Amino acid sequence: MRDLFGNEIYQKTVRINIYADEVYGKECPYSKNIWHYIGIIIENLESPLIDDIVSKRFMDNFDQDSPYYHKNNKIVHWSEIRTADAKNICKRWFEYILDPNKSRKTFYSCILGLNDSNLNKDEFDTEDDFNSKYNRFFRSTVLYAIKTFFNGKQVNVENIYHEEGQQHYNNYFPWYTIYKLKQEENIQFNCDEITFLPKDHKIDRRSNIIQLCDTILGVSTSIIHGIEKSKASKYREELADQYCDMFRKIIDNPRNKNSQYEYYNRIIINFFPKEITAPDDIRRNMHQFYSCRPLFYIEQNSGQLRFEF
């Protein structure tokens, strides 16, 4: 690329890590359709997210003889948040994300919700249905996020990390996503396969962001699908209340550059498809992507009338 005077323009390369997780088999309380969700967090290595997330986990107290260190050293998994200690770690993470002055340069996330009931079955491998769908849409989610967050810049992907799960054992997923995306302009991969991480951050420090990805997906799907009330649900309800206002504004105004919350092109939530797909719709019909959904958690707590779409 050259300027008007013929001088070559050198663009600074953005180096990133990508962290990913999924939620699958969530039933819509309105339509009874089945939904799967893909969530990714992108870490710009110029402003590493992991350092801040670990700092917030321990409140900068790394004294292993302190009782607070052990309270803050617990695995945080959304569906298993049943103690005040786990809730408080997650609450600090959400406070950090919700404050754009702290997280504007460090935190990028993209969630794609897939309405499995609307996907054309002929488009996928019937013998490995979920992984066939996941492989294709995971690749699309990564590509869309990179192009949205770093539009026009040269991006070097150092690593893609994914929580250990069934994708680990798929013949294609660990390498095929990267193989296909290497063909894209302005994106270079310095890895050949996806690295799978355990949930436990005590085994691998990078799992702190895997846990963060799990909680972001967990709170988001809980706001959409609701939370089943129980004695153990009170902590997740508190976290959903904390996250709900920002979440609602993003899906209501995804293209609002002047949003006071300053999350534009940094936190993305999309859904696909609007209608039952025909063959090749996935490749050709961008109008099938949308951002507005009824939020059952809000209805649960306010009794407001739901809107139709």
C-alpha positions, 0 to 999 in steps of 0.5 A, a space after each residue: 500500500 502506498 500514499 498519494 506520493 508513492 511512498 510505501 505505507 507500513 502498517 503496524 502488525 497486530 499480534 493476537 491470541 484467540 480463546 474460545 468456548 461453546 454452549 450447546 443445546 439451549 432451548 428457547 423459552 418462546 419458540 422451543 427451538 434449540 440453540 448452540 453458542 460459540 464465544 471467542 475472546 481476542 487478546 491483543 498482545 500489545 495490551 495483554 488481557 491475561 495479566 489484568 484478569 489474573 490481577 482482578 482474580 487475586 485483587 493483586 494479593 499473590 501471597 499464598 499464605 493469605 486466606 484470601 489467596 485461596 478464596 480467589 484461587 477457585 475454578 470459575 465455571 458459570 453453571 457451577 457458581 454456587 459460592 460467594 468466592 466464585 461469584 466475587 471473582 466473576 463479579 470483578 471480571 465483569 466490573 473490569 469488562 464493563 468499564 471501558 476505561 479499563 478494558 477498551 484496549 484489552 478485551 474483545 469478544 464475539 458471540 454467535 448464537 446458532 438456531 439449530 432448528 433453522 439450519 438446513 440439515 443437508 448442509 452438514 455431515 449427518 454422522 457428526 452433526 454438531 462438529 460439522 456445524 461447529 467447525 464451519 461457524 467457528 471459522 466464520 466467527 473468528 474471521 468476522 471478529 478479526 475483520 471487525 475489530 482490526 479492520 484493514 490491519 495486518 493481523 498475526 494470530 499467535 495461538 488459538 486456544 479452546 477449552 478441552 471438549 469434544 472438538 479435541 477429538 474431531 479429525 478436522 477441527 484442531 487444524 482445518 480452521 487454521 488451514 482455511 483461514 490462512 488463505 485470507 488476506 491480512 491474516 497470518 497464523 503462527 500456529 498450525 493447530 488449535 491448543 486445547 486448555 483445561 478448565 483449571 488455571 492452576 494447571 495452566 495460567 491461560 485457562 483464566 481466560 478460558 474461564 472468563 470466556 465460559 462466564 461471558 457465554 454463561 451470563 449471555 445465554 442466561 440473559 437470553 434463555 433465563 435462569 432456573 430459580 433455585 437456592 444455588 442460582 442467586 449468585 448467577 442472578 446477581 451476576 446477570 443483573 450486573 451484566 444485563 444492562 450492557 448486554 441489552 444495549 449491545 443487541 438493541 444498538 449494535 451499530 451505535 457508534 455513539 453509545 455511552 458504553 463505548 463497546 462499539 466494535 469491541 463486543 459483538 453478539 449476533 444470531 443466525 439464521 432468522 428463518 429456516 435456511 435453504 441450501 447455500 443460504 449459509 454462504 450467500 445470505 448475510 441478511 440471515 444474521 441479526 442481533 435482536 432477541 427477546 431476553 427471557 431473564 428480563 421478563 422473568 424479573 420484570 413481568 414485562 410483555 415480550 416483543 415478537 420478531 
